[in-house]
Amino acid sequence: MELYEINQKLRETRDELLETLKGLNADQLNKRKDPNTWSISQICEHLCKTEELYVIAIKKGLSRKEDSFIEKKSLDFLLDRSTKLEAPDIAKPTDAYLEYDDIIKKLSNSRLKLHELLNTVEDPSILSRRHFVHPVFREMLLIEWVRSLYLHEQRHMKQINEIKDRLP
C-alpha cells in the first residue's frame, strides 16, 4: 500500500471519528462504564498519544542509514476486538475530564505532527526500507507504523460506537 493510499485512509478514518464524536456533550464523552474501562475522551486521548509516539518512532527509524530486510506484517489483527490488546503505560490516557473542543484540538495537533513528519520524507519508498521496533508488535517497517495508525483508530472507533450505543 502506497503512502498516498495510506494518507487517504488516515483522512477518511479521522473524518469518520470526528463525525462519530459530533453532538456528544462532556458528560457523554467522559462517562465510564466502570473504573476498568476507558471513556470516549480517554480513547481519543490514547489515539493522540499513540500518534505522537509513532511520530517519534518513525523519526528514529528514518535516522537509520541501512535498509531493513524484514518481512511485512499483516496488521489486520488490529481490527479484531475479540482479542484484547494492552496499551503500554506511555500510551495510556489520564483521568482528565476533557471537553469536546479539547479532544478535537488534541486530535488535530497529533495529526498535524504526523503530516509534518511525512511531508519531510523526500522519497516515501524509504518507509518500506527502514524499520523500528514496536513495543508490542516487534520489528515493523515504517510504512507499517503509518498504516497501523488508521487501523488502530478504526479499532477504537468500534469501541467508541459500543460506548455510544449504551449512552442514554
DSSP file (Angstrom, degrees, kcal/mol; ACC not computed):
  #  RESIDUE AA STRUCTURE BP1 BP2  ACC     N-H-->O    O-->H-N    N-H-->O    O-->H-N    TCO  KAPPA ALPHA  PHI   PSI    X-CA   Y-CA   Z-CA
    1    1 A M              0   0    0      0, 0.0   146,-0.1     0, 0.0     2,-0.0   0.000 360.0 360.0 360.0 125.8    0.0    0.0    0.0
    2    2 A E     >  -     0   0    0      1,-0.1     4,-2.2     4,-0.0     5,-0.2  -0.307 360.0-113.4 -74.1 157.4    1.5    3.3   -1.1
    3    3 A L  H  > S+     0   0    0      1,-0.2     4,-3.0     2,-0.2     5,-0.2   0.866 116.8  58.6 -59.0 -37.4    1.8    6.3    1.2
    4    4 A Y  H  > S+     0   0    0      1,-0.2     4,-1.9     2,-0.2    -1,-0.2   0.934 108.3  45.0 -58.3 -46.3   -0.8    8.2   -0.8
    5    5 A E  H  > S+     0   0    0      2,-0.2     4,-2.3     1,-0.2    -1,-0.2   0.886 112.8  51.0 -65.1 -39.4   -3.4    5.5   -0.2
    6    6 A I  H  X S+     0   0    0     -4,-2.2     4,-2.8     2,-0.2    -2,-0.2   0.923 108.6  51.4 -64.9 -43.4   -2.5    5.3    3.5
    7    7 A N  H  X S+     0   0    0     -4,-3.0     4,-2.3     1,-0.2    -1,-0.2   0.889 109.2  51.4 -59.7 -38.4   -2.8    9.1    3.8
    8    8 A Q  H  X S+     0   0    0     -4,-1.9     4,-2.7    -5,-0.2    -1,-0.2   0.919 110.9  47.2 -64.1 -43.6   -6.2    8.8    2.2
    9    9 A K  H  X S+     0   0    0     -4,-2.3     4,-2.8     2,-0.2     5,-0.2   0.889 110.4  53.0 -64.3 -40.0   -7.2    6.1    4.7
   10   10 A L  H  X S+     0   0    0     -4,-2.8     4,-2.3     2,-0.2    -2,-0.2   0.927 112.2  45.5 -59.4 -44.8   -5.9    8.2    7.6
   11   11 A R  H  X S+     0   0    0     -4,-2.3     4,-2.6     2,-0.2    -2,-0.2   0.929 114.2  47.3 -65.5 -47.0   -8.0   11.1    6.4
   12   12 A E  H  X S+     0   0    0     -4,-2.7     4,-2.2     1,-0.2    -2,-0.2   0.918 113.9  47.6 -61.1 -44.5  -11.2    9.0    5.9
   13   13 A T  H  X S+     0   0    0     -4,-2.8     4,-2.3     2,-0.2    -1,-0.2   0.907 112.5  48.3 -65.8 -41.8  -10.8    7.3    9.3
   14   14 A R  H  X S+     0   0    0     -4,-2.3     4,-2.8    -5,-0.2     5,-0.2   0.909 110.3  51.8 -65.9 -41.0  -10.2   10.6   11.1
   15   15 A D  H  X S+     0   0    0     -4,-2.6     4,-2.1     1,-0.2    -1,-0.2   0.908 110.5  49.2 -59.7 -41.2  -13.2   12.2    9.3
   16   16 A E  H  X S+     0   0    0     -4,-2.2     4,-2.1     2,-0.2    -2,-0.2   0.903 110.5  50.3 -65.0 -41.6  -15.3    9.3   10.5
   17   17 A L  H  X S+     0   0    0     -4,-2.3     4,-1.8     2,-0.2    -2,-0.2   0.943 110.5  48.9 -61.3 -47.8  -14.0    9.6   14.0
   18   18 A L  H  X S+     0   0    0     -4,-2.8     4,-1.2     1,-0.2    -1,-0.2   0.880 110.9  50.7 -61.6 -37.8  -14.8   13.3   14.1
   19   19 A E  H  < S+     0   0    0     -4,-2.1    -1,-0.2    -5,-0.2    -2,-0.2   0.887 108.2  53.2 -65.6 -38.3  -18.3   12.6   12.8
   20   20 A T  H  < S+     0   0    0     -4,-2.1    -2,-0.2     1,-0.2    -1,-0.2   0.836 110.1  47.7 -64.0 -34.2  -18.8   10.0   15.5
   21   21 A L  H >< S+     0   0    0     -4,-1.8     3,-1.9    -5,-0.1    -1,-0.2   0.721  85.9 113.5 -81.0 -22.0  -17.9   12.5   18.2
   22   22 A K  T 3< S+     0   0    0     -4,-1.2     3,-0.1     1,-0.3    -3,-0.0  -0.206  80.9  15.0 -55.8 135.6  -20.1   15.3   16.9
   23   23 A G  T 3  S+     0   0    0      1,-0.3     2,-0.4     0, 0.0    -1,-0.3   0.373  89.9 129.4  85.3  -5.2  -23.0   16.1   19.2
   24   24 A L    <   -     0   0    0     -3,-1.9    -1,-0.3     4,-0.1    76,-0.1  -0.687  49.3-141.5 -84.9 134.6  -21.6   14.4   22.3
   25   25 A N     >  -     0   0    0     -2,-0.4     4,-2.5    -3,-0.1     5,-0.2  -0.390  29.8 -97.1 -87.6 172.1  -21.5   16.5   25.4
   26   26 A A  H  > S+     0   0    0      1,-0.2     4,-1.8     2,-0.2    72,-0.2   0.863 123.2  53.0 -59.0 -39.1  -18.8   16.5   28.0
   27   27 A D  H  > S+     0   0    0      1,-0.2     4,-0.9     2,-0.2    -1,-0.2   0.919 111.5  45.9 -64.1 -41.8  -20.6   14.1   30.3
   28   28 A Q  H  4 S+     0   0    0      1,-0.2    12,-0.4     2,-0.2     3,-0.4   0.898 113.1  50.5 -66.1 -39.6  -21.1   11.6   27.4
   29   29 A L  H  < S+     0   0    0     -4,-2.5    12,-3.3     1,-0.2    13,-0.4   0.811 118.1  37.8 -67.4 -30.0  -17.5   11.9   26.4
   30   30 A N  H  < S+     0   0    0     -4,-1.8     2,-0.2    -5,-0.2    -1,-0.2   0.413  85.8 118.6-105.3   0.4  -16.2   11.3   29.9
   31   31 A K     <  -     0   0    0     -4,-0.9     9,-0.4    -3,-0.4     2,-0.4  -0.509  45.5-161.4 -73.5 132.8  -18.6    8.7   31.1
   32   32 A R        -     0   0    0     -2,-0.2     7,-0.1     7,-0.1     6,-0.1  -0.923  21.4-142.8-114.7 140.7  -17.0    5.3   32.0
   33   33 A K  S    S-     0   0    0     -2,-0.4    -1,-0.1     5,-0.3     6,-0.1   0.907  85.9 -21.9 -64.3 -41.4  -18.9    2.0   32.3
   34   34 A D  S >  S-     0   0    0     -3,-0.1     3,-1.9     3,-0.0    -1,-0.2  -0.949  77.2 -87.8-159.1 171.1  -16.7    1.1   35.3
   35   35 A P  T 3  S+     0   0    0      0, 0.0    -2,-0.0     0, 0.0     0, 0.0   0.685 121.7  57.9 -63.2 -16.3  -13.2    2.1   36.6
   36   36 A N  T 3  S+     0   0    0      2,-0.1     2,-0.3    -4,-0.0    -4,-0.0   0.415  98.8  69.6 -94.9   2.0  -11.5   -0.6   34.5
   37   37 A T  S <  S-     0   0    0     -3,-1.9     2,-0.3     0, 0.0    -3,-0.0  -0.805  79.4-116.5-117.9 161.5  -12.8    0.8   31.1
   38   38 A W        -     0   0    0     -2,-0.3    -5,-0.3    -6,-0.1     2,-0.1  -0.655  20.4-131.0 -94.4 150.1  -12.0    3.9   29.2
   39   39 A S     >  -     0   0    0     -2,-0.3     4,-2.2    -7,-0.1    -9,-0.2  -0.397  34.8-100.1 -83.7 171.9  -14.4    6.7   28.4
   40   40 A I  H  > S+     0   0    0    -12,-0.4     4,-2.3    -9,-0.4   -10,-0.2   0.909 125.8  51.5 -60.6 -41.8  -14.7    8.1   24.8
   41   41 A S  H  > S+     0   0    0    -12,-3.3     4,-2.3     1,-0.2    -1,-0.2   0.884 109.1  50.5 -65.1 -36.0  -12.4   11.0   25.8
   42   42 A Q  H  > S+     0   0    0    -13,-0.4     4,-2.5     2,-0.2    -1,-0.2   0.879 108.4  52.1 -68.5 -37.1   -9.8    8.7   27.2
   43   43 A I  H  X S+     0   0    0     -4,-2.2     4,-2.3     2,-0.2    -2,-0.2   0.932 111.3  47.7 -61.9 -44.7   -9.9    6.6   24.0
   44   44 A C  H  X S+     0   0    0     -4,-2.3     4,-2.1     2,-0.2    -2,-0.2   0.894 110.6  50.9 -64.2 -40.0   -9.3    9.8   22.0
   45   45 A E  H  X S+     0   0    0     -4,-2.3     4,-2.7     1,-0.2    -1,-0.2   0.913 109.6  51.3 -62.9 -41.2   -6.5   10.8   24.3
   46   46 A H  H  X S+     0   0    0     -4,-2.5     4,-2.7     1,-0.2    -2,-0.2   0.902 107.9  52.3 -60.9 -41.9   -5.0    7.4   23.8
   47   47 A L  H  X S+     0   0    0     -4,-2.3     4,-2.3     2,-0.2    -1,-0.2   0.906 111.3  47.2 -61.0 -41.5   -5.2    7.8   20.0
   48   48 A C  H  X S+     0   0    0     -4,-2.1     4,-2.4     2,-0.2    -2,-0.2   0.937 112.9  47.6 -65.4 -47.8   -3.4   11.2   20.3
   49   49 A K  H  X S+     0   0    0     -4,-2.7     4,-2.4     1,-0.2    -2,-0.2   0.916 112.7  49.8 -60.3 -43.2   -0.7    9.8   22.5
   50   50 A T  H  X S+     0   0    0     -4,-2.7     4,-2.5    41,-0.2    -1,-0.2   0.931 110.3  49.6 -61.8 -46.3   -0.2    6.8   20.2
   51   51 A E  H  X S+     0   0    0     -4,-2.3     4,-1.9     1,-0.2    -1,-0.2   0.907 112.1  48.0 -60.6 -42.1    0.0    9.0   17.1
   52   52 A E  H  X S+     0   0    0     -4,-2.4     4,-1.6     2,-0.2    -1,-0.2   0.883 111.9  49.5 -67.3 -38.0    2.6   11.3   18.8
   53   53 A L  H  X S+     0   0    0     -4,-2.4     4,-2.3     1,-0.2    -2,-0.2   0.874 108.7  53.5 -67.0 -36.8    4.7    8.3   19.9
   54   54 A Y  H  X S+     0   0    0     -4,-2.5     4,-3.1     2,-0.2     5,-0.2   0.881 103.9  55.9 -65.2 -38.1    4.5    6.8   16.4
   55   55 A V  H  X S+     0   0    0     -4,-1.9     4,-2.3     2,-0.2    -1,-0.2   0.926 109.2  47.0 -59.2 -44.3    5.9   10.1   15.0
   56   56 A I  H  X S+     0   0    0     -4,-1.6     4,-2.2     2,-0.2    -2,-0.2   0.926 113.7  47.8 -62.6 -45.4    8.9    9.8   17.4
   57   57 A A  H  X S+     0   0    0     -4,-2.3     4,-2.5     1,-0.2    -2,-0.2   0.908 111.2  49.9 -64.3 -42.4    9.4    6.1   16.4
   58   58 A I  H  X S+     0   0    0     -4,-3.1     4,-2.6     2,-0.2    -1,-0.2   0.906 109.2  52.5 -64.2 -40.9    9.2    6.9   12.7
   59   59 A K  H  X S+     0   0    0     -4,-2.3     4,-1.4    -5,-0.2    -1,-0.2   0.926 110.5  48.2 -58.5 -44.4   11.7    9.7   13.1
   60   60 A K  H  < S+     0   0    0     -4,-2.2     4,-0.5     1,-0.2    -2,-0.2   0.908 111.8  49.3 -64.0 -41.3   14.1    7.3   14.8
   61   61 A G  H >< S+     0   0    0     -4,-2.5     3,-1.0     1,-0.2    70,-0.3   0.885 109.1  52.4 -63.8 -38.8   13.6    4.7   12.1
   62   62 A L  H 3< S+     0   0    0     -4,-2.6    -1,-0.2     1,-0.2    -2,-0.2   0.783  99.8  63.8 -67.4 -26.7   14.2    7.3    9.4
   63   63 A S  T 3< S+     0   0    0     -4,-1.4    -1,-0.2    -5,-0.2    -2,-0.2   0.645  81.3 101.0 -74.8 -12.7   17.5    8.3   11.0
   64   64 A R    <   -     0   0    0     -3,-1.0    -3,-0.0    -4,-0.5     0, 0.0  -0.443  62.0-154.4 -71.2 147.3   18.9    4.8   10.4
   65   65 A K        +     0   0    0     -2,-0.1     2,-0.3     2,-0.1    -1,-0.1   0.717  66.5  74.1 -97.7 -23.8   21.3    4.6    7.5
   66   66 A E  S    S-     0   0    0      1,-0.1     2,-0.1     0, 0.0    -2,-0.1  -0.657  82.4-112.2 -96.1 149.1   20.9    0.9    6.4
   67   67 A D        -     0   0    0     -2,-0.3     2,-0.3    63,-0.1    63,-0.2  -0.431  31.7-126.3 -69.8 150.7   18.0   -0.7    4.7
   68   68 A S        -     0   0    0     61,-3.5     2,-0.3    -2,-0.1    -1,-0.1  -0.770  12.5-159.8 -98.9 144.1   16.0   -3.2    6.6
   69   69 A F        +     0   0    0     -2,-0.3     2,-0.3     2,-0.0    60,-0.1  -0.576  44.0 128.5-123.1  68.4   15.3   -6.7    5.4
   70   70 A I        -     0   0    0     -2,-0.3     2,-0.1     3,-0.0    -2,-0.1  -0.888  59.2-106.3-120.5 154.0   12.3   -7.7    7.4
   71   71 A E        -     0   0    0     -2,-0.3    70,-0.2     1,-0.1     2,-0.1  -0.457  37.3-103.3 -78.3 149.2    9.0   -9.1    6.2
   72   72 A K        -     0   0    0     -2,-0.1     2,-0.3    68,-0.1    -1,-0.1  -0.433  36.7-134.0 -66.8 145.4    5.9   -7.1    6.1
   73   73 A K        -     0   0    0     -2,-0.1     2,-0.6    68,-0.1    -1,-0.1  -0.741  12.4-119.3 -99.3 149.2    3.4   -7.9    8.9
   74   74 A S        -     0   0    0     -2,-0.3     3,-0.2     1,-0.1    70,-0.0  -0.792  27.7-175.2 -82.3 128.0   -0.3   -8.4    8.5
   75   75 A L    >   +     0   0    0     -2,-0.6     3,-2.1     1,-0.2     4,-0.3   0.330  54.0 104.7-106.9   5.7   -1.9   -5.8   10.6
   76   76 A D  G >   +     0   0    0      1,-0.3     3,-1.9     2,-0.2     4,-0.3   0.749  64.8  75.7 -62.0 -23.3   -5.5   -6.9   10.1
   77   77 A F  G >  S+     0   0    0      1,-0.3     3,-1.4    -3,-0.2    -1,-0.3   0.749  79.7  74.0 -59.0 -22.3   -5.5   -8.4   13.6
   78   78 A L  G <  S+     0   0    0     -3,-2.1    -1,-0.3     1,-0.3    -2,-0.2   0.789  92.0  54.3 -62.4 -26.1   -5.8   -4.8   14.9
   79   79 A L  G <  S+     0   0    0     -3,-1.9     2,-1.1    -4,-0.3    -1,-0.3   0.578  83.9  96.8 -84.5  -9.5   -9.4   -4.7   13.8
   80   80 A D    X   -     0   0    0     -3,-1.4     3,-1.2    -4,-0.3    -1,-0.1  -0.689  49.2-178.9 -86.1  98.3  -10.3   -7.8   15.8
   81   81 A R  T 3  S+     0   0    0     -2,-1.1    -1,-0.2     1,-0.3     4,-0.1   0.540  72.0  78.2 -76.6  -5.1  -11.8   -6.5   19.0
   82   82 A S  T 3  S+     0   0    0      1,-0.1     2,-0.7     2,-0.1    -1,-0.3   0.732  86.2  69.2 -73.6 -19.1  -12.2  -10.0   20.4
   83   83 A T  S <  S-     0   0    0     -3,-1.2     2,-0.3    -6,-0.2    -1,-0.1  -0.892  86.1-139.7-100.1 115.8   -8.5  -10.0   21.1
   84   84 A K        -     0   0    0     -2,-0.7     2,-0.5     2,-0.0    -2,-0.1  -0.582  15.3-162.9 -76.6 130.5   -7.7   -7.6   24.0
   85   85 A L        -     0   0    0     -2,-0.3     2,-0.6    -7,-0.1    51,-0.0  -0.965  12.3-138.1-114.5 131.6   -4.6   -5.6   23.5
   86   86 A E        -     0   0    0     -2,-0.5     3,-0.1    50,-0.0    -2,-0.0  -0.780  17.4-132.4 -92.0 122.8   -3.0   -3.9   26.4
   87   87 A A        -     0   0    0     -2,-0.6     5,-0.1     1,-0.1    -1,-0.0  -0.490  27.4-108.3 -70.7 139.3   -1.7   -0.4   25.8
   88   88 A P    >>  -     0   0    0      0, 0.0     3,-2.1     0, 0.0     4,-0.5  -0.361  33.4-109.2 -62.0 150.9    1.8    0.4   27.0
   89   89 A D  G >4 S+     0   0    0      1,-0.3     3,-1.3     2,-0.2    -2,-0.1   0.849 118.0  60.7 -51.3 -38.8    1.8    2.7   30.1
   90   90 A I  G 34 S+     0   0    0      1,-0.3    -1,-0.3   -40,-0.0   -37,-0.0   0.736 108.4  44.1 -64.2 -22.4    3.2    5.6   28.0
   91   91 A A  G <4 S+     0   0    0     -3,-2.1    -1,-0.3     2,-0.1   -41,-0.2   0.390  88.4 111.6-103.2   1.8    0.2    5.4   25.7
   92   92 A K    <<  -     0   0    0     -3,-1.3   -49,-0.1    -4,-0.5     2,-0.0  -0.504  68.5-117.1 -77.3 145.5   -2.5    5.1   28.4
   93   93 A P        -     0   0    0      0, 0.0     2,-0.1     0, 0.0    -1,-0.1  -0.285  21.6-120.0 -77.1 165.2   -4.8    8.1   28.9
   94   94 A T        -     0   0    0      2,-0.1   -49,-0.1   -52,-0.1   -48,-0.1  -0.271  26.2-109.3 -88.1-177.4   -5.1   10.2   32.0
   95   95 A D        +     0   0    0     -2,-0.1   -53,-0.1     2,-0.1    -1,-0.0   0.170  68.7 141.3 -97.1  15.8   -8.2   10.6   34.1
   96   96 A A        -     0   0    0      1,-0.1     2,-0.7   -55,-0.1    -2,-0.1  -0.306  56.5-124.2 -62.8 140.0   -8.6   14.2   32.9
   97   97 A Y        -     0   0    0    -56,-0.0     2,-0.4   -55,-0.0    -1,-0.1  -0.782  35.9-164.2 -85.0 113.1  -12.1   15.5   32.2
   98   98 A L        -     0   0    0     -2,-0.7     2,-0.1   -72,-0.2   -57,-0.1  -0.840  12.4-141.5-110.1 138.0  -12.0   16.7   28.6
   99   99 A E     >  -     0   0    0     -2,-0.4     4,-1.9     1,-0.1     3,-0.2  -0.470  34.4-103.6 -83.5 163.0  -14.5   18.9   26.8
  100  100 A Y  H  > S+     0   0    0      1,-0.2     4,-2.4     2,-0.2     5,-0.2   0.915 122.0  51.2 -53.4 -48.6  -15.3   18.2   23.1
  101  101 A D  H  > S+     0   0    0      1,-0.2     4,-2.2     2,-0.2    -1,-0.2   0.851 107.3  53.8 -62.1 -35.1  -13.1   21.2   21.9
  102  102 A D  H  > S+     0   0    0     -3,-0.2     4,-2.3     2,-0.2    -1,-0.2   0.913 110.1  47.4 -63.1 -43.0  -10.2   19.8   23.9
  103  103 A I  H  X S+     0   0    0     -4,-1.9     4,-2.7     2,-0.2     5,-0.2   0.929 111.7  49.2 -65.3 -46.0  -10.5   16.4   22.3
  104  104 A I  H  X S+     0   0    0     -4,-2.4     4,-2.3     1,-0.2    -1,-0.2   0.899 111.6  50.0 -61.6 -40.8  -10.7   17.9   18.8
  105  105 A K  H  X S+     0   0    0     -4,-2.2     4,-2.6    -5,-0.2    -1,-0.2   0.918 111.4  47.9 -64.5 -44.0   -7.7   20.1   19.4
  106  106 A K  H  X S+     0   0    0     -4,-2.3     4,-2.4     2,-0.2     5,-0.2   0.919 113.0  48.1 -62.8 -44.1   -5.6   17.2   20.7
  107  107 A L  H  X S+     0   0    0     -4,-2.7     4,-1.9     1,-0.2    -1,-0.2   0.901 113.2  48.7 -62.6 -40.8   -6.6   15.0   17.7
  108  108 A S  H  X S+     0   0    0     -4,-2.3     4,-2.2    -5,-0.2    -2,-0.2   0.908 111.4  49.2 -65.5 -43.5   -5.8   17.9   15.3
  109  109 A N  H  X S+     0   0    0     -4,-2.6     4,-2.0     2,-0.2    -2,-0.2   0.900 111.1  48.1 -65.6 -42.5   -2.4   18.5   16.9
  110  110 A S  H  X S+     0   0    0     -4,-2.4     4,-1.7     1,-0.2    -1,-0.2   0.899 113.3  48.0 -68.0 -37.6   -1.3   14.9   16.8
  111  111 A R  H  X S+     0   0    0     -4,-1.9     4,-2.6    -5,-0.2     5,-0.2   0.881 108.2  55.0 -68.9 -36.8   -2.4   14.5   13.2
  112  112 A L  H  X S+     0   0    0     -4,-2.2     4,-2.8     1,-0.2    -1,-0.2   0.914 106.6  51.3 -60.6 -43.1   -0.6   17.7   12.3
  113  113 A K  H  X S+     0   0    0     -4,-2.0     4,-1.9     2,-0.2    -1,-0.2   0.893 110.4  49.5 -61.4 -40.0    2.7   16.3   13.8
  114  114 A L  H  X S+     0   0    0     -4,-1.7     4,-2.8     2,-0.2     5,-0.2   0.947 112.8  45.7 -64.2 -47.9    2.3   13.2   11.7
  115  115 A H  H  X S+     0   0    0     -4,-2.6     4,-2.5     1,-0.2    -2,-0.2   0.882 109.5  55.4 -65.1 -38.0    1.7   15.1    8.5
  116  116 A E  H  X S+     0   0    0     -4,-2.8     4,-0.5    -5,-0.2    -1,-0.2   0.925 112.0  44.1 -59.4 -43.3    4.6   17.4    9.2
  117  117 A L  H >X S+     0   0    0     -4,-1.9     3,-1.6     1,-0.2     4,-0.5   0.959 114.0  47.9 -65.4 -51.2    6.9   14.4    9.5
  118  118 A L  H >< S+     0   0    0     -4,-2.8     3,-1.0     1,-0.3    -2,-0.2   0.833 106.4  58.7 -62.5 -31.8    5.5   12.6    6.5
  119  119 A N  H 3< S+     0   0    0     -4,-2.5    -1,-0.3     1,-0.2    -2,-0.2   0.665  99.9  58.1 -71.3 -15.3    5.8   15.8    4.4
  120  120 A T  H << S+     0   0    0     -3,-1.6     2,-0.9    -4,-0.5    -1,-0.2   0.584  80.1 101.6 -87.3 -10.2    9.6   15.9    5.1
  121  121 A V    <<  -     0   0    0     -3,-1.0     6,-0.0    -4,-0.5    -3,-0.0  -0.650  52.6-172.1 -79.9 108.3   10.1   12.4    3.6
  122  122 A E  S    S+     0   0    0     -2,-0.9    -1,-0.2     1,-0.3     3,-0.1   0.895  79.7  33.4 -68.7 -41.2   11.5   13.1    0.2
  123  123 A D    >   -     0   0    0      1,-0.1     3,-2.3     2,-0.0     4,-0.3  -0.886  69.6-165.8-119.0  98.6   11.4    9.5   -1.0
  124  124 A P  G >  S+     0   0    0      0, 0.0     3,-1.7     0, 0.0     4,-0.3   0.720  82.1  74.9 -58.1 -21.1    8.4    7.8    0.5
  125  125 A S  G >  S+     0   0    0      1,-0.3     3,-1.4     2,-0.2     4,-0.3   0.733  79.2  74.0 -65.3 -18.5    9.8    4.4   -0.5
  126  126 A I  G X> S+     0   0    0     -3,-2.3     3,-1.3     1,-0.3     4,-0.9   0.812  84.0  66.6 -62.3 -27.7   12.2    4.7    2.3
  127  127 A L  G <4 S+     0   0    0     -3,-1.7    16,-2.4    -4,-0.3    15,-0.4   0.761 102.0  47.3 -64.3 -24.0    9.3    4.0    4.7
  128  128 A S  G <4 S+     0   0    0     -3,-1.4    -1,-0.3    -4,-0.3    -2,-0.2   0.449 113.4  49.1 -93.4  -2.3    9.3    0.5    3.2
  129  129 A R  T <4 S+     0   0    0     -3,-1.3   -61,-3.5    -4,-0.3     2,-0.3   0.433 104.9  60.2-114.9  -3.2   13.0    0.1    3.6
  130  130 A R     <  -     0   0    0     -4,-0.9    12,-2.6   -63,-0.2    13,-0.3  -0.896  62.0-170.9-123.8 154.9   13.5    1.2    7.2
  131  131 A H  E     -A  141   0A   0     -2,-0.3     2,-0.3    10,-0.3    10,-0.2  -0.887  11.6-163.1-137.5 170.1   12.1   -0.3   10.4
  132  132 A F  E     -A  140   0A   0      8,-2.1     8,-1.7    -2,-0.3     2,-0.5  -0.969  34.6-103.2-150.1 150.0   11.8    0.4   14.1
  133  133 A V  E     -A  139   0A   0     -2,-0.3     6,-0.2     6,-0.2     5,-0.0  -0.638  29.9-147.6 -83.2 123.0   10.9   -2.0   16.9
  134  134 A H  E  >  -A  138   0A   0      4,-3.0     4,-1.4    -2,-0.5    -1,-0.0  -0.673  17.5-127.5 -85.0 140.8    7.4   -1.6   18.2
  135  135 A P  T  4 S+     0   0    0      0, 0.0    -1,-0.1     0, 0.0     4,-0.1   0.759 105.1  19.5 -63.7 -23.5    6.9   -2.3   21.9
  136  136 A V  T  4 S+     0   0    0      2,-0.2   -49,-0.0   -48,-0.0    -3,-0.0   0.781 131.6  39.0-109.8 -44.5    4.1   -4.8   21.3
  137  137 A F  T  4 S-     0   0    0      1,-0.3     2,-0.0     3,-0.0    -4,-0.0   0.390  93.4-146.8 -95.0   2.4    4.4   -5.9   17.6
  138  138 A R  E  <  +A  134   0A   0     -4,-1.4    -4,-3.0     2,-0.1    -1,-0.3  -0.303  63.1  18.1  66.0-145.8    8.2   -6.1   17.5
  139  139 A E  E    S+A  133   0A   0     -6,-0.2     2,-0.4    -8,-0.1    -6,-0.2  -0.350  72.8 170.1 -64.7 126.2   10.1   -5.2   14.3
  140  140 A M  E     -A  132   0A   0     -8,-1.7    -8,-2.1    -2,-0.1   -68,-0.1  -1.000  35.9-117.1-137.8 136.2    7.9   -3.2   11.9
  141  141 A L  E >>  -A  131   0A   0     -2,-0.4     4,-1.5   -10,-0.2     3,-0.9  -0.378  34.1-115.6 -61.8 149.7    8.7   -1.4    8.7
  142  142 A L  H 3> S+     0   0    0    -12,-2.6     4,-2.0   -15,-0.4   -14,-0.2   0.849 116.4  59.1 -61.2 -34.4    8.0    2.3    9.0
  143  143 A I  H 3> S+     0   0    0    -16,-2.4     4,-2.5   -13,-0.3    -1,-0.3   0.845 104.2  52.6 -62.9 -31.2    5.2    2.1    6.4
  144  144 A E  H <> S+     0   0    0     -3,-0.9     4,-2.6   -17,-0.3    -1,-0.2   0.840 104.1  55.7 -71.9 -33.3    3.5   -0.4    8.7
  145  145 A W  H  X S+     0   0    0     -4,-1.5     4,-0.8     2,-0.2    -2,-0.2   0.945 111.9  43.5 -59.7 -46.8    3.8    2.0   11.6
  146  146 A V  H >X S+     0   0    0     -4,-2.0     3,-0.9     1,-0.2     4,-0.7   0.938 115.3  48.0 -65.8 -46.8    1.9    4.6    9.5
  147  147 A R  H >X S+     0   0    0     -4,-2.5     4,-1.4     1,-0.3     3,-0.6   0.884 104.9  59.7 -61.8 -38.5   -0.7    2.1    8.2
  148  148 A S  H 3X S+     0   0    0     -4,-2.6     4,-2.9     1,-0.2    -1,-0.3   0.743  92.1  70.8 -65.5 -20.5   -1.3    0.8   11.6
  149  149 A L  H <X S+     0   0    0     -3,-0.9     4,-2.1    -4,-0.8    -1,-0.2   0.933 102.0  40.4 -62.8 -45.5   -2.4    4.2   12.8
  150  150 A Y  H <X S+     0   0    0     -4,-0.7     4,-2.3    -3,-0.6    -1,-0.2   0.863 116.3  50.6 -74.4 -31.4   -5.6    4.2   10.8
  151  151 A L  H  X S+     0   0    0     -4,-1.4     4,-2.4     2,-0.2    -2,-0.2   0.913 110.9  49.7 -66.2 -41.8   -6.3    0.5   11.7
  152  152 A H  H  X S+     0   0    0     -4,-2.9     4,-2.1     1,-0.2    -2,-0.2   0.907 111.4  49.0 -60.6 -43.3   -5.7    1.4   15.3
  153  153 A E  H  X S+     0   0    0     -4,-2.1     4,-1.8    -5,-0.2    -1,-0.2   0.892 109.9  51.2 -65.7 -39.5   -8.1    4.3   15.0
  154  154 A Q  H  X S+     0   0    0     -4,-2.3     4,-1.6     2,-0.2    -2,-0.2   0.896 107.8  53.7 -63.7 -39.5  -10.7    2.1   13.3
  155  155 A R  H  X S+     0   0    0     -4,-2.4     4,-1.3     1,-0.2    -2,-0.2   0.937 111.5  44.5 -58.0 -47.4  -10.4   -0.4   16.1
  156  156 A H  H  X S+     0   0    0     -4,-2.1     4,-2.6     1,-0.2    -1,-0.2   0.755 104.8  62.2 -74.4 -23.0  -11.1    2.2   18.7
  157  157 A M  H  X S+     0   0    0     -4,-1.8     4,-2.7     2,-0.2    -1,-0.2   0.885 101.7  53.0 -66.3 -36.4  -14.0    3.7   16.7
  158  158 A K  H  X S+     0   0    0     -4,-1.6     4,-1.9     2,-0.2    -2,-0.2   0.926 110.2  48.0 -59.8 -43.3  -15.7    0.3   17.1
  159  159 A Q  H  X S+     0   0    0     -4,-1.3     4,-2.0     2,-0.2    -2,-0.2   0.911 110.8  50.6 -63.1 -43.7  -15.1    0.7   20.9
  160  160 A I  H  X S+     0   0    0     -4,-2.6     4,-2.9     1,-0.2    -2,-0.2   0.912 109.6  50.6 -61.6 -43.2  -16.5    4.3   20.8
  161  161 A N  H  X S+     0   0    0     -4,-2.7     4,-2.1     1,-0.2    -1,-0.2   0.861 107.3  53.7 -65.4 -34.5  -19.6    3.1   19.0
  162  162 A E  H  X S+     0   0    0     -4,-1.9     4,-0.7     2,-0.2    -1,-0.2   0.908 111.6  45.8 -63.2 -41.1  -20.1    0.4   21.5
  163  163 A I  H >X S+     0   0    0     -4,-2.0     3,-1.0     1,-0.2     4,-0.7   0.926 110.9  52.3 -67.2 -44.4  -20.0    3.1   24.3
  164  164 A K  H >< S+     0   0    0     -4,-2.9     3,-1.1     1,-0.3    -1,-0.2   0.876 102.9  59.3 -58.9 -38.1  -22.3    5.4   22.4
  165  165 A D  H 3< S+     0   0    0     -4,-2.1    -1,-0.3     1,-0.3    -2,-0.2   0.768 106.4  48.5 -63.4 -24.9  -24.8    2.6   22.0
  166  166 A R  H << S+     0   0    0     -3,-1.0    -1,-0.3    -4,-0.7    -2,-0.2   0.559  87.7 108.1 -90.7 -10.0  -25.0    2.3   25.8
  167  167 A L    <<        0   0    0     -3,-1.1  -139,-0.0    -4,-0.7    -3,-0.0  -0.401 360.0 360.0 -70.7 144.1  -25.5    6.1   26.4
  168  168 A P              0   0    0      0, 0.0    -1,-0.1     0, 0.0    -3,-0.1   0.502 360.0 360.0 -68.8 360.0  -28.9    7.2   27.5
